Amino acid sequence: MSAPDHIIYHDAFDQGSDQWLRARCGVLTASNIKLIITPTLKMANNDKEKSHLFELMAQRITGHVEPLYVTDDMLRGHSDEILARAKYADMFAPVTECGFITNSRHGFTLGYSPDGLVADRGLIEIKSRRQKFQIETLTTHYLAGDCPPDFLLQCHTGMLVSERQWLDLISYSGGLPMAVIRVWPDEKVQAAILEAAAGFEARLSARLAEYHDLLATDPRLIPTERTIEEEMTI
């Protein structure tokens, strides 16, 4: 796939695979951008932001992503994603799957796991919804033609990472109509995302330097080895 040098399409593996976890290890991603920026587009300074900073810091140090518990919503979402992607391809345009995209244009790496690529210009992002949220989306956001606030930052980060021209947000709930909402890049939102990401990366780098200084100067720290664990990840 032809792309600028600062954009890498990791399309040789599936999402959820060991290779996918390795590619995402230590990377600030679109799905977690909401942890470092507030709904008012300000840099976050709260417990969630600090927790994510230490999580990515630990991943960069160890090269290990700790397992996540697979919930019922995650399992339903995986099944719904397959159905929604097929329906979109039938109704709108062919979709190409891709494991992960990274973009290093801005002096740090941002990542995005797209639910599908549409030709050379578009993306799809699929959301499996509980029925009450699907009704809200249909009667509020779909009618207004706007992106539900819960997904705004992820969608704009996805476009920022891929540098594609639009994203179709697909809201799916089995038994209810599927909604497709076209999302276009917003310079204000994307500028705020980049500012927050740059600040986050600067804080993370400073903490990493402190950690390595500690290792180099404090002989009381005792090395350990990771034990083999049975992981359930998604």
C-alpha positions as CSV (number, residue, x, y, z in Angstrom):
1,M,0.0,0.0,0.0
2,S,1.5,3.3,-1.1
3,A,1.8,5.9,1.7
4,P,4.1,8.7,2.9
5,D,7.2,7.5,4.7
6,H,5.9,8.7,8.1
7,I,2.7,6.5,7.8
8,I,3.1,2.7,8.1
9,Y,0.2,0.3,7.3
10,H,0.6,-2.8,9.4
11,D,-1.6,-5.0,7.3
12,A,0.2,-8.4,7.6
13,F,-1.6,-9.4,10.8
14,D,-5.1,-9.4,12.3
15,Q,-6.3,-7.2,15.1
16,G,-6.1,-9.0,18.5
17,S,-3.1,-11.1,17.3
18,D,0.2,-11.3,19.1
19,Q,1.8,-9.2,16.3
20,W,-0.9,-6.6,16.7
21,L,-0.2,-6.4,20.5
22,R,3.5,-6.0,19.8
23,A,2.8,-3.2,17.2
24,R,0.7,-1.3,19.7
25,C,3.0,-1.8,22.7
26,G,3.8,1.5,24.2
27,V,2.0,3.5,21.5
28,L,-0.5,6.2,22.1
29,T,-3.6,5.1,20.1
30,A,-6.8,6.6,18.9
31,S,-8.9,4.4,21.2
32,N,-7.1,5.8,24.2
33,I,-6.8,9.4,23.2
34,K,-9.8,10.2,25.3
35,L,-7.7,9.5,28.4
36,I,-5.3,12.4,27.7
37,I,-7.7,15.1,26.5
38,T,-10.9,16.4,28.0
39,P,-14.3,16.7,26.2
40,T,-13.6,20.5,26.0
41,L,-10.4,19.8,24.1
42,K,-8.0,20.6,26.9
43,M,-5.0,18.5,28.0
44,A,-6.1,16.2,30.8
45,N,-4.5,16.3,34.2
46,N,-6.3,13.7,36.1
47,D,-6.0,10.1,37.4
48,K,-7.0,8.5,34.1
49,E,-4.3,10.5,32.2
50,K,-1.6,9.6,34.8
51,S,-2.7,5.9,34.8
52,H,-2.3,5.7,31.0
53,L,1.0,7.5,31.1
54,F,2.4,4.9,33.5
55,E,0.8,2.0,31.5
56,L,2.5,3.1,28.3
57,M,5.7,3.8,30.1
58,A,5.7,0.3,31.6
59,Q,5.0,-1.2,28.1
60,R,8.0,0.7,26.6
61,I,10.2,-0.5,29.4
62,T,9.2,-4.2,29.4
63,G,7.9,-4.7,25.8
64,H,4.9,-6.4,27.4
65,V,1.2,-5.7,27.2
66,E,-0.7,-7.0,30.2
67,P,-3.8,-9.1,29.5
68,L,-7.3,-7.6,29.4
69,Y,-10.4,-9.4,30.6
70,V,-12.7,-10.1,27.7
71,T,-16.2,-8.9,28.5
72,D,-19.6,-9.8,27.0
73,D,-19.6,-6.4,25.2
74,M,-16.3,-7.2,23.6
75,L,-17.4,-10.5,22.4
76,R,-20.6,-9.1,20.9
77,G,-18.6,-6.2,19.4
78,H,-16.4,-8.7,17.6
79,S,-19.4,-10.5,16.0
80,D,-21.2,-7.3,15.2
81,E,-18.1,-5.8,13.5
82,I,-18.0,-8.6,11.0
83,L,-21.7,-8.2,10.2
84,A,-21.6,-4.4,10.0
85,R,-18.5,-4.4,7.8
86,A,-20.2,-6.8,5.3
87,K,-23.4,-4.8,5.2
88,Y,-21.4,-1.6,4.6
89,A,-19.5,-3.2,1.8
90,D,-22.7,-4.4,0.2
91,M,-24.4,-1.0,0.5
92,F,-21.6,1.5,0.0
93,A,-18.1,0.4,-1.1
94,P,-15.6,-2.5,-0.8
95,V,-13.6,-2.5,2.5
96,T,-10.0,-3.6,3.0
97,E,-9.0,-4.7,6.5
98,C,-5.8,-3.5,8.1
99,G,-4.3,-4.4,11.5
100,F,-2.8,-1.2,12.6
101,I,-1.6,2.2,11.2
102,T,1.1,4.4,12.7
103,N,2.1,8.0,12.0
104,S,5.3,9.6,13.1
105,R,5.0,12.9,11.3
106,H,4.8,15.1,14.4
107,G,7.9,13.9,16.3
108,F,6.1,11.1,18.1
109,T,4.1,8.1,17.1
110,L,0.3,7.9,17.1
111,G,-1.5,4.6,16.3
112,Y,-4.9,3.6,15.0
113,S,-6.6,0.2,14.5
114,P,-9.1,0.9,11.7
115,D,-12.2,-1.3,11.2
116,G,-11.7,-0.9,7.5
117,L,-10.1,1.1,4.7
118,V,-12.3,2.4,1.9
119,A,-10.2,2.9,-1.3
120,D,-7.4,5.5,-0.8
121,R,-9.4,8.2,0.9
122,G,-11.8,6.7,3.5
123,L,-12.0,4.8,6.7
124,I,-14.8,3.0,8.6
125,E,-15.1,2.8,12.4
126,I,-17.7,0.4,13.7
127,K,-19.4,0.6,17.0
128,S,-21.5,-2.2,18.5
129,R,-24.2,-0.6,20.5
130,R,-26.6,-1.7,23.2
131,Q,-30.1,-1.0,21.9
132,K,-30.8,2.0,24.1
133,F,-27.6,3.7,22.8
134,Q,-28.5,2.8,19.2
135,I,-31.9,4.5,19.6
136,E,-30.2,7.6,21.0
137,T,-27.8,7.6,18.1
138,L,-30.6,7.2,15.5
139,T,-32.9,9.9,17.0
140,T,-30.3,12.4,18.0
141,H,-26.9,12.2,16.2
142,Y,-27.9,10.5,13.0
143,L,-30.7,13.0,12.4
144,A,-28.3,15.9,13.0
145,G,-25.6,14.3,11.0
146,D,-23.0,14.7,13.8
147,C,-20.6,12.2,15.4
148,P,-21.7,11.0,18.9
149,P,-19.4,12.7,21.5
150,D,-18.2,9.4,22.9
151,F,-16.4,8.6,19.6
152,L,-15.4,12.1,18.3
153,L,-11.8,12.0,19.5
154,Q,-11.2,8.5,18.3
155,C,-12.6,9.2,14.9
156,H,-10.6,12.4,14.4
157,T,-7.4,10.7,15.7
158,G,-8.0,7.9,13.2
159,M,-8.2,10.4,10.3
160,L,-5.1,12.3,11.7
161,V,-3.1,9.1,11.9
162,S,-4.1,7.8,8.4
163,E,-4.3,11.3,6.8
164,R,-7.4,10.1,5.0
165,Q,-10.1,12.5,3.9
166,W,-13.2,11.1,5.7
167,L,-14.4,8.4,8.1
168,D,-17.7,6.7,8.1
169,L,-18.9,5.9,11.7
170,I,-21.1,2.8,11.6
171,S,-23.4,2.4,14.6
172,Y,-24.7,-1.2,14.8
173,S,-27.2,-2.9,17.0
174,G,-28.7,-6.2,15.8
175,G,-32.4,-5.9,15.2
176,L,-32.3,-2.1,14.8
177,P,-31.4,-0.1,11.7
178,M,-27.7,0.4,11.1
179,A,-26.6,4.1,10.9
180,V,-23.7,5.4,8.9
181,I,-22.5,8.9,9.8
182,R,-19.9,10.6,7.7
183,V,-17.2,12.4,9.7
184,W,-15.0,15.0,8.1
185,P,-11.6,16.3,9.5
186,D,-11.9,19.3,11.9
187,E,-8.8,21.4,12.2
188,K,-9.6,22.6,15.7
189,V,-10.2,19.1,17.1
190,Q,-7.1,17.7,15.4
191,A,-4.9,20.6,16.6
192,A,-6.1,20.0,20.1
193,I,-5.4,16.2,19.8
194,L,-1.8,16.9,18.6
195,E,-1.2,19.5,21.4
196,A,-2.4,17.0,24.0
197,A,-0.4,14.1,22.5
198,A,2.8,16.2,22.3
199,G,2.4,17.2,26.0
200,F,1.7,13.7,27.0
201,E,4.7,12.3,25.2
202,A,6.9,15.0,26.7
203,R,5.8,14.0,30.2
204,L,6.2,10.3,29.4
205,S,9.7,10.9,28.1
206,A,10.7,12.8,31.3
207,R,9.4,10.0,33.5
208,L,11.3,7.5,31.5
209,A,14.5,9.4,31.9
210,E,13.8,9.5,35.7
211,Y,13.3,5.7,35.7
212,H,16.5,5.0,33.8
213,D,18.5,7.4,36.1
214,L,17.1,5.5,39.1
215,L,18.2,2.2,37.7
216,A,21.7,3.6,37.0
217,T,22.2,5.1,40.5
218,D,20.3,2.9,43.0
219,P,21.9,-0.5,43.6
220,R,19.2,-1.5,46.1
221,L,16.7,-2.2,43.3
222,I,16.4,-6.0,42.9
223,P,16.0,-7.5,39.3
224,T,13.1,-10.0,38.8
225,E,12.0,-12.1,35.9
226,R,8.5,-12.3,34.4
227,T,6.8,-15.6,35.0
228,I,4.8,-17.3,32.3
229,E,1.1,-16.5,32.5
230,E,-1.9,-17.6,30.6
231,E,-3.3,-14.5,28.9
232,M,-6.8,-13.7,27.6
233,T,-6.4,-10.6,25.4
234,I,-8.5,-8.7,22.9
